[in-house]
Amino acid sequence: MRRTWQRIYYAIAMLRWSVLIAVIALHAVISYIVLAATGETELISDLWVYFYYYTTTATTVGYGDLSPQTEAGRTAAAIIILPGAIALFTAVLGKAVSDIGNQWRRGLDGKGNYASRRDHIVVVGWQERTTMRLIETLLEERTYDVRPVLMAAAVEENPMPESIDFVFSERLSDLDNFARTGAAGAQSILIRGANDDDTLAATLAARAAAPDVHIVAHLENEDTARLIEHQIDNIEVFSSISVDMMVRAAHDPGSSRLANLMFSSRTESTAFSLQVPTGTPPIAYLDALVALKRSHRITLIEISEQGGRHLDLNCVGDRMIEGGDTLFYIANERREPNEREWRELSAQLT
């Protein structure tokens, strides 16, 4: 019995919804009985009428079309019905506002769960300005509204609450937290830890949590980057290319500006990729180059076979493009011919 009363006490103290609803139901039944005992038959003649009277009383609207007519009924309303109903209505509002605030706070503190999210970007790791710029660029690139999810340990609350959702994780290799980010249904996972060890551990965890999702990881050590890229499927690993760019710029002045133009999302003539729809009849590279330039104003620069790692840059003219291949191209904006347009293009060239 003592344990039961303790449970009731804590339930009331914490204002649980189950207790609140039970108290409202109990008060509504008691009010109904009191009105019946005082002869207020008009107020209880129909359950919908009583519900209307009780609701307008609780919300303090009081339209005046229904009210107690007897002295006993008015006294009961003043002592039992009005104070109780109004107090309970206030408690419901307070509870709702509190729960909404707590839920928002949970998301801000990184305790939310986004496991059901699909086709979004997961960003792992936080390096202040670098990661913030990365997220801002991602948001500029997106053509539809799916909020990215950041998983990080370096911050304790969402650093960009207006733009992204946040999962706090003490370790970037925590599989449970990867699940909370919705990693399994993500479009891509971008990883950059505080150091190569963090990045490596996070990359292995990401592959375990999302076996089929494309992963992009940044490592400082080039040997480690190449090793990971050859050991894990569907992953892109890159390290700093600043030294290579300096050498290239020394031999070919202006090449660094060319690279910036091709890979910046803030300029025109940017590099993009698209996948040729499966089932598209083979098309010669030179024919596709000319046709796509005329019809979509895009310039093909590179081809990757379906499921392959090899990138064919500066293709020979008769190199055949087939369904499933990935094409890299330069354009002022992302342009992706649909299946019908590919079939029409193939028919014109054959």
VENHU-V46783 format. One record per backbone hydrogen bond with DSSP energy under -1.0 kcal/mol. CO is the residue of the C=O (numbers start at 1). NH is the residue of the N-H. Records with the same first field share a line. If there is no record, write none. Layout:
CO->NH ; NH
This chain:
1->5
2->6
3->7
4->8
5->9
6->10
7->11
8->12
9->13
10->14
11->16
16->20
17->21
18->22
19->23
20->24
21->25
22->26
23->27
24->28
25->29
26->30
27->31
28->32
29->33
30->34
31->35
32->36
33->37
34->38
35->40
36->39
39->41
46->50
47->51
48->52
49->53
50->54
51->55
52->56
53->57
54->58
55->59
56->61 ; 62
57->60
70->74
71->75
72->76
73->77
74->78
75->79
76->80 ; 81
77->82
80->84
81->85
82->86
83->87
84->88
85->89
86->90
87->91
88->92
89->93
90->94
91->95
92->96
93->97
94->98
95->99
96->100
97->101
98->102
99->103
100->104
101->105
102->106
103->107
104->108
105->109
106->111
107->110
108->158
110->168
114->117
120->187 ; 188
121->149
122->190
123->151
124->192
127->130
128->132
129->133
130->134
131->135
132->136
133->137
134->138
135->139
136->140
137->141
138->142
144->146
148->165
149->123
150->167
151->125
152->169
160->163 ; 164
165->150
167->152
171->174
174->178
175->179
176->180
177->181
178->183
179->182
180->114
182->185
183->186
185->119
188->122
189->216
190->124
191->218
195->199
196->200
197->201
198->202
199->203
200->204
201->205
202->206
203->207
204->208
205->209
206->210
210->213
214->189
215->236
216->191
217->238
221->225
222->226
223->227
224->228
225->229
226->230
227->231
228->232
234->215
236->217
238->219
241->245
242->246
243->247
244->248
245->249
246->250
247->251
248->252
252->255
254->258
255->259
256->260
257->261
258->262
259->263
262->271
270->331
272->329
274->327
276->324
277->280
283->321
284->288
285->289
286->290
287->291
288->292
289->293
290->294
291->295
292->296 ; 298
299->330
301->314
302->328
303->312
304->326
305->308
312->303
316->319
317->286
319->285
321->283
322->325
325->276
326->304
327->274
328->301 ; 302
329->272
330->299
331->270
338->342
339->343
340->344
341->345
342->346
343->347
344->348
345->349
